[in-house]
Amino acid sequence: MKRFAVIVTALVLLAVAVIGGAWLAPRLMDDPGLVLIEVGGLRLQMSLLVLVGAVLLSWLVLALVVALLRAPGRAARRLREANDRRNLDRGLMALTEGRWADAERSLGRALKHRDSTAGYLAAARAAQGQAADQRRDLYLEQADRKFGQKHFITMLTRARLLLADGQAEDAVPVLEDLHLKKKKHEGVLRLLLQAYQQTERWHEVRLLVPAMRKAGLVDGERADGLVRLAAARELAEAVDVAQLQATWRSLKSPLKQQPEVVAAFARRALEFDRAELAEPELRRLLTVELDDDLLDLYAEADASDRAARIRACREWLKQSPESPESPALHRALGRLYLDHRDDERAREHLEQAVRARPDARGFAALARVYDRAGQLDAATRCYRNALRLEQGRAPEPLPPPGAVETDSR
């Protein structure tokens, strides 16, 4: 576009000169004019046409002399620029191949005579590849222009390099500052999510995902999965009961319907010896749909509410006796009866569970029942089966139902 404008301007000036000359030439032929120049005792007289011709000729000669004098410098500059371009190309190619030292050397040569933000950023990447953090930071400082788009790009590159170097804690404030400036910038959002995950800032992850979804970086399914993961991790890392309850209250209602989120809440409550906190939430979800993991957590009860949990499990078993989840329900009932010291019912439900669906947890609980009854061979077999299943091997068969084993002692 710029070259086109220059050409048009030159053509317009040429046309004006031709028209002006055609208009002026007849008049000058009739009256060429007279120019008298007197300096001291020197007098110079000539026509106007001769003066104009002399001025033009002098300008052409001067321009030619200046061009000849500047030619060596221009040639040297063009040669230097060509060398700089070659060094820049070599540096970028070496950077792509992971030859960090060669890349930094070639880029350094290219940057000697001409500043380049992109060149300094590439050199910073090469320096980091050699674990030269000081040189990396120096290149980033040289690339930075403090304001405008180049400053934004430089800071974004700094954050990316920090993340790649495992310095996520240092990258977070840089990215948060960039996020305040450009809330919908895709690169910032992606790096910020990565930094939050690496630093296990799950509350921030949960708050950031809606912005990523709005920007079109993740679809609905992926966004929901990230939010569930962040909520579960946030609950799992609560430092005390107060924080656990506060985090749970801060979750939106749809999140509280997700089994993995409820399981994380219940698991952490059990670790704090507060099983009663999780019981209502577990029962609420299990009433809607039985789930293996939630049933195992529901079986973790203290003496105060164990009887109520047994009644709830028996009710669910009556409602869905042929459910695919009934083995898990039998296992939960067996564990509850085991802790309730009702070994006969515990054995009955646990045997049904492991025969329908062999499971290491079920065999381990059944081994305790046999151990209490003095049936040591059966207990040993159950412990062995639990270990075999943990190792991915098939379990050994149990004695027939109702068979009684006597202690060999």
C-alpha positions as CSV (number, residue, x, y, z in Angstrom):
1,M,0.0,0.0,0.0
2,K,2.8,2.4,0.9
3,R,4.7,1.7,-2.4
4,F,1.5,2.2,-4.4
5,A,1.0,5.6,-2.7
6,V,4.6,6.7,-3.6
7,I,4.1,5.6,-7.3
8,V,0.8,7.6,-7.5
9,T,2.4,10.7,-6.0
10,A,5.4,10.5,-8.4
11,L,3.0,10.2,-11.4
12,V,1.0,13.2,-10.2
13,L,4.1,15.3,-9.8
14,L,5.3,14.2,-13.2
15,A,2.0,15.2,-14.8
16,V,2.1,18.5,-13.1
17,A,5.7,19.1,-14.3
18,V,4.8,18.2,-17.9
19,I,1.7,20.5,-17.9
20,G,3.6,23.3,-16.2
21,G,6.5,22.9,-18.7
22,A,4.2,23.0,-21.7
23,W,2.5,26.1,-20.3
24,L,5.8,27.9,-19.4
25,A,8.1,26.9,-22.4
26,P,6.5,29.3,-25.0
27,R,6.7,32.2,-22.6
28,L,10.3,31.6,-21.8
29,M,11.2,31.3,-25.5
30,D,9.7,34.7,-26.1
31,D,11.3,36.2,-23.0
32,P,14.1,34.1,-21.5
33,G,14.5,36.6,-18.7
34,L,17.7,38.0,-17.2
35,V,19.5,37.1,-14.0
36,L,22.3,39.3,-12.7
37,I,24.4,38.2,-9.7
38,E,27.0,40.7,-8.4
39,V,29.3,39.8,-5.5
40,G,32.0,42.4,-4.8
41,G,33.7,43.1,-8.1
42,L,32.4,39.9,-9.7
43,R,29.3,40.2,-11.9
44,L,27.6,37.2,-13.4
45,Q,24.8,37.6,-15.9
46,M,22.7,34.8,-17.5
47,S,19.3,33.9,-18.6
48,L,16.7,32.3,-16.2
49,L,16.8,29.0,-18.1
50,V,20.6,28.8,-17.8
51,L,20.4,29.5,-14.0
52,V,17.7,26.8,-13.5
53,G,19.7,24.3,-15.6
54,A,22.9,25.1,-13.6
55,V,21.1,24.6,-10.3
56,L,19.6,21.3,-11.4
57,L,23.0,20.1,-12.7
58,S,24.7,21.1,-9.5
59,W,22.1,19.2,-7.4
60,L,22.5,16.1,-9.5
61,V,26.3,16.2,-9.2
62,L,26.1,16.8,-5.4
63,A,23.5,13.9,-5.1
64,L,25.8,11.6,-7.1
65,V,28.8,12.5,-4.9
66,V,26.9,11.9,-1.7
67,A,25.6,8.6,-3.0
68,L,29.1,7.5,-3.9
69,L,30.4,8.5,-0.4
70,R,27.5,6.7,1.3
71,A,27.6,3.5,-0.8
72,P,30.3,1.7,1.2
73,G,28.4,2.3,4.5
74,R,25.1,1.1,2.9
75,A,26.7,-2.0,1.5
76,A,28.2,-2.8,4.9
77,R,24.9,-2.2,6.6
78,R,23.1,-4.5,4.1
79,L,25.7,-7.1,4.6
80,R,25.4,-6.8,8.4
81,E,21.6,-7.1,8.2
82,A,21.8,-10.2,6.0
83,N,24.2,-11.7,8.6
84,D,21.8,-10.8,11.4
85,R,18.9,-12.4,9.6
86,R,21.0,-15.6,9.0
87,N,22.0,-15.7,12.7
88,L,18.4,-15.2,13.7
89,D,17.3,-18.0,11.5
90,R,20.0,-20.3,12.8
91,G,19.2,-19.4,16.4
92,L,15.5,-20.1,15.9
93,M,16.2,-23.4,14.1
94,A,18.6,-24.5,16.9
95,L,16.0,-23.5,19.5
96,T,13.4,-25.7,17.8
97,E,15.9,-28.6,17.8
98,G,16.7,-28.1,21.5
99,R,20.3,-27.1,20.9
100,W,20.2,-24.4,23.5
101,A,23.8,-23.2,23.5
102,D,23.9,-22.9,19.7
103,A,20.6,-21.1,19.8
104,E,21.7,-18.6,22.4
105,R,25.0,-18.0,20.6
106,S,23.4,-17.3,17.2
107,L,20.6,-15.2,18.7
108,G,23.2,-13.2,20.6
109,R,25.0,-12.4,17.4
110,A,21.8,-11.3,15.7
111,L,20.9,-9.0,18.6
112,K,24.3,-7.2,18.7
113,H,23.3,-4.6,16.0
114,R,19.5,-4.5,16.3
115,D,17.1,-4.9,19.1
116,S,14.3,-7.4,18.7
117,T,11.7,-8.3,21.2
118,A,11.1,-11.7,19.6
119,G,14.8,-12.3,19.5
120,Y,15.3,-11.5,23.2
121,L,12.4,-13.8,24.1
122,A,13.9,-16.6,22.1
123,A,17.2,-16.1,23.7
124,A,15.5,-16.2,27.1
125,R,14.1,-19.6,26.2
126,A,17.5,-20.8,25.1
127,A,19.1,-19.6,28.3
128,Q,16.5,-21.4,30.4
129,G,17.2,-24.6,28.5
130,Q,20.7,-24.4,29.9
131,A,19.4,-23.7,33.5
132,A,20.9,-20.2,33.2
133,D,18.2,-18.3,35.1
134,Q,20.2,-15.1,35.4
135,R,20.8,-14.8,31.7
136,R,17.1,-15.7,31.1
137,D,16.0,-12.8,33.3
138,L,18.5,-10.5,31.6
139,Y,17.1,-11.3,28.2
140,L,13.5,-10.8,29.5
141,E,14.5,-7.4,30.9
142,Q,16.0,-6.4,27.6
143,A,12.8,-7.5,25.8
144,D,10.5,-5.6,28.2
145,R,9.3,-2.2,27.2
146,K,7.3,-1.6,30.4
147,F,4.1,-0.6,28.6
148,G,1.9,-1.8,25.7
149,Q,1.7,-5.0,23.8
150,K,5.4,-5.9,24.0
151,H,5.3,-5.6,27.8
152,F,2.3,-8.0,27.9
153,I,4.0,-10.5,25.7
154,T,7.2,-10.3,27.7
155,M,5.4,-11.0,30.9
156,L,3.5,-13.8,29.4
157,T,6.7,-15.4,28.2
158,R,8.2,-15.0,31.6
159,A,5.2,-16.8,33.2
160,R,5.5,-19.6,30.6
161,L,9.2,-20.1,31.2
162,L,8.7,-20.1,35.0
163,L,6.0,-22.8,34.6
164,A,8.3,-24.9,32.4
165,D,11.0,-24.6,35.0
166,G,8.7,-25.8,37.8
167,Q,8.4,-22.4,39.4
168,A,4.6,-22.3,39.4
169,E,4.5,-20.3,42.7
170,D,6.5,-17.4,41.0
171,A,4.3,-17.7,37.8
172,V,1.0,-17.3,39.6
173,P,1.3,-13.5,40.5
174,V,2.6,-12.7,37.0
175,L,-0.4,-14.5,35.4
176,E,-2.9,-13.0,37.8
177,D,-1.7,-9.5,36.9
178,L,-2.0,-10.3,33.2
179,H,-5.5,-11.8,33.8
180,L,-6.6,-8.5,35.4
181,K,-5.5,-6.7,32.2
182,K,-7.0,-9.1,29.7
183,K,-9.6,-11.3,31.3
184,K,-10.4,-13.3,28.1
185,H,-6.8,-13.9,26.8
186,E,-6.6,-17.6,25.9
187,G,-2.9,-18.0,26.6
188,V,-3.2,-16.3,30.1
189,L,-6.3,-18.5,31.0
190,R,-4.6,-21.7,30.0
191,L,-1.4,-20.9,31.8
192,L,-3.2,-19.7,34.9
193,L,-5.2,-23.0,35.1
194,Q,-1.9,-24.9,34.8
195,A,-0.3,-22.8,37.5
196,Y,-3.2,-23.2,39.9
197,Q,-3.2,-27.0,39.4
198,Q,0.5,-27.3,39.9
199,T,0.3,-25.2,43.1
200,E,-2.9,-27.1,44.2
201,R,-4.9,-23.9,44.5
202,W,-8.2,-25.8,43.9
203,H,-10.4,-23.0,45.1
204,E,-9.0,-20.7,42.4
205,V,-9.3,-23.5,39.8
206,R,-13.0,-23.8,40.7
207,L,-13.5,-20.0,40.2
208,L,-11.4,-19.8,37.0
209,V,-13.2,-22.6,35.1
210,P,-16.4,-20.5,34.3
211,A,-14.2,-17.8,32.7
212,M,-12.5,-20.5,30.6
213,R,-15.9,-21.9,29.6
214,K,-17.1,-18.4,28.7
215,A,-14.0,-17.9,26.5
216,G,-14.7,-21.1,24.7
217,L,-11.5,-22.8,25.9
218,V,-13.3,-25.8,27.4
219,D,-16.7,-27.3,26.6
220,G,-19.4,-28.0,29.1
221,E,-18.4,-31.5,29.9
222,R,-14.7,-30.6,30.4
223,A,-15.7,-27.6,32.5
224,D,-17.9,-29.7,34.7
225,G,-15.2,-32.3,35.2
226,L,-12.7,-29.7,36.2
227,V,-15.1,-28.1,38.7
228,R,-15.8,-31.5,40.2
229,L,-12.1,-32.3,40.5
230,A,-11.3,-28.9,42.0
231,A,-14.1,-29.2,44.5
232,A,-13.1,-32.7,45.6
233,R,-9.5,-31.7,46.0
234,E,-10.4,-28.6,47.9
235,L,-12.5,-30.6,50.3
236,A,-9.8,-33.2,50.7
237,E,-7.2,-30.6,51.7
238,A,-9.3,-28.9,54.4
239,V,-7.1,-28.4,57.4
240,D,-9.8,-28.7,60.0
241,V,-13.5,-29.4,60.5
242,A,-14.4,-25.7,60.3
243,Q,-12.7,-25.3,56.9
244,L,-14.3,-28.5,55.7
245,Q,-17.7,-27.3,56.6
246,A,-17.1,-23.8,55.2
247,T,-15.9,-25.2,51.9
248,W,-18.9,-27.5,51.7
249,R,-21.3,-24.7,52.3
250,S,-19.6,-22.6,49.5
251,L,-20.3,-25.3,46.9
252,K,-23.3,-24.8,44.6
253,S,-26.2,-27.3,44.9
254,P,-25.4,-29.2,41.6
255,L,-21.9,-29.9,42.9
256,K,-23.3,-31.4,46.1
257,Q,-25.1,-33.9,44.0
258,Q,-21.9,-35.3,42.5
259,P,-20.8,-38.7,44.0
260,E,-17.0,-37.8,43.8
261,V,-17.6,-34.5,45.6
262,V,-19.7,-36.1,48.4
263,A,-17.2,-38.9,48.7
264,A,-14.4,-36.4,49.2
265,F,-16.4,-34.6,51.9
266,A,-17.3,-37.8,53.7
267,R,-13.7,-39.2,53.5
268,R,-12.3,-36.0,55.0
269,A,-15.0,-36.0,57.7
270,L,-14.0,-39.5,58.6
271,E,-10.4,-38.5,58.8
272,F,-11.4,-35.9,61.4
273,D,-13.4,-38.6,63.3
274,R,-16.6,-36.8,62.4
275,A,-18.6,-39.5,60.7
276,E,-21.9,-37.9,61.6
277,L,-21.2,-34.9,59.4
278,A,-21.1,-37.1,56.3
279,E,-24.0,-39.4,57.1
280,P,-26.9,-37.1,55.9
281,E,-25.1,-36.3,52.6
282,L,-24.3,-39.9,51.9
283,R,-27.8,-41.1,52.7
284,R,-29.3,-38.4,50.5
285,L,-27.4,-39.6,47.4
286,L,-27.7,-43.3,48.2
287,T,-31.4,-42.9,48.5
288,V,-31.4,-41.7,44.9
289,E,-28.8,-44.1,43.5
290,L,-26.6,-46.7,45.1
291,D,-22.9,-46.3,44.5
292,D,-20.0,-48.6,45.5
293,D,-17.7,-45.9,46.9
294,L,-20.4,-44.1,48.8
295,L,-21.7,-47.4,50.3
296,D,-18.1,-48.2,51.5
297,L,-18.0,-44.7,53.2
298,Y,-21.5,-45.2,54.6
299,A,-20.3,-48.4,56.3
300,E,-17.7,-46.3,58.2
301,A,-19.8,-45.4,61.3
302,D,-19.3,-44.9,65.0
303,A,-21.4,-46.6,67.6
304,S,-23.8,-43.7,68.0
305,D,-25.5,-44.1,64.6
306,R,-24.4,-47.6,63.4
307,A,-27.9,-49.0,64.1
308,A,-29.6,-46.3,62.0
309,R,-27.2,-47.0,59.1
310,I,-27.9,-50.7,59.3
311,R,-31.7,-50.0,59.1
312,A,-31.1,-47.7,56.0
313,C,-29.0,-50.3,54.2
314,R,-31.6,-53.0,54.9
315,E,-34.3,-50.8,53.5
316,W,-32.3,-50.1,50.3
317,L,-31.7,-53.9,50.0
318,K,-35.4,-54.5,50.2
319,Q,-36.1,-52.0,47.5
320,S,-33.4,-53.2,45.1
321,P,-32.6,-56.9,46.0
322,E,-31.5,-57.6,42.4
323,S,-29.6,-54.4,41.8
324,P,-26.1,-54.6,40.2
325,E,-25.0,-52.7,43.3
326,S,-26.5,-55.2,45.8
327,P,-23.0,-56.9,46.3
328,A,-21.7,-53.5,47.5
329,L,-24.8,-53.1,49.7
330,H,-24.2,-56.6,51.2
331,R,-20.6,-55.7,51.8
332,A,-21.6,-52.5,53.5
333,L,-24.1,-54.3,55.7
334,G,-21.6,-57.0,56.5
335,R,-19.0,-54.4,57.7
336,L,-21.6,-52.6,59.7
337,Y,-22.7,-55.9,61.4
338,L,-19.0,-56.7,62.0
339,D,-18.4,-53.5,63.8
340,H,-21.8,-54.1,65.6
341,R,-20.4,-57.4,66.9
342,D,-23.2,-59.4,65.1
343,D,-20.8,-61.8,63.4
344,E,-23.4,-64.2,62.1
345,R,-25.2,-61.6,60.1
346,A,-21.8,-60.1,59.1
347,R,-20.7,-63.5,57.7
348,E,-24.0,-63.9,55.9
349,H,-23.8,-60.6,54.0
350,L,-20.1,-60.7,53.4
351,E,-20.2,-64.2,51.9
352,Q,-23.0,-63.1,49.6
353,A,-21.0,-60.0,48.6
354,V,-17.7,-61.8,47.7
355,R,-19.4,-64.7,45.9
356,A,-21.4,-62.3,43.7
357,R,-18.5,-59.9,43.2
358,P,-15.0,-60.8,44.6
359,D,-13.5,-57.8,46.2
360,A,-10.4,-57.3,48.4
361,R,-12.3,-55.2,50.9
362,G,-15.0,-57.8,51.3
363,F,-12.5,-60.6,51.7
364,A,-10.6,-58.7,54.3
365,A,-13.8,-58.0,56.3
366,L,-14.9,-61.7,56.0
367,A,-11.4,-62.8,57.2
368,R,-12.0,-60.9,60.4
369,V,-15.4,-62.7,60.9
370,Y,-13.8,-66.1,60.5
371,D,-10.9,-65.1,62.7
372,R,-13.3,-64.2,65.5
373,A,-15.1,-67.5,65.1
374,G,-11.8,-69.4,65.3
375,Q,-12.0,-70.6,61.7
376,L,-8.4,-69.9,61.0
377,D,-8.0,-71.7,57.7
378,A,-11.0,-69.9,56.2
379,A,-9.6,-66.6,57.6
380,T,-6.2,-67.3,56.1
381,R,-7.8,-68.1,52.8
382,C,-9.8,-64.8,52.8
383,Y,-6.7,-62.7,53.7
384,R,-4.9,-64.5,50.9
385,N,-7.7,-63.8,48.5
386,A,-7.7,-60.1,49.4
387,L,-4.0,-60.0,48.6
388,R,-4.4,-61.9,45.3
389,L,-7.1,-59.5,44.2
390,E,-4.9,-56.5,45.0
391,Q,-2.3,-58.1,42.8
392,G,-4.8,-58.7,40.0
393,R,-5.0,-62.5,40.5
394,A,-8.1,-64.6,40.7
395,P,-9.3,-65.6,44.3
396,E,-9.4,-69.1,45.7
397,P,-12.9,-70.6,46.2
398,L,-14.6,-70.2,49.5
399,P,-16.0,-73.2,51.5
400,P,-19.6,-74.1,50.6
401,P,-22.3,-71.9,52.3
402,G,-23.0,-73.0,55.8
403,A,-19.9,-75.1,56.1
404,V,-18.4,-75.0,59.6
405,E,-14.6,-75.1,60.1
406,T,-13.2,-76.2,63.4
407,D,-9.9,-75.0,64.8
408,S,-7.2,-77.6,64.3
409,R,-5.7,-76.6,67.6
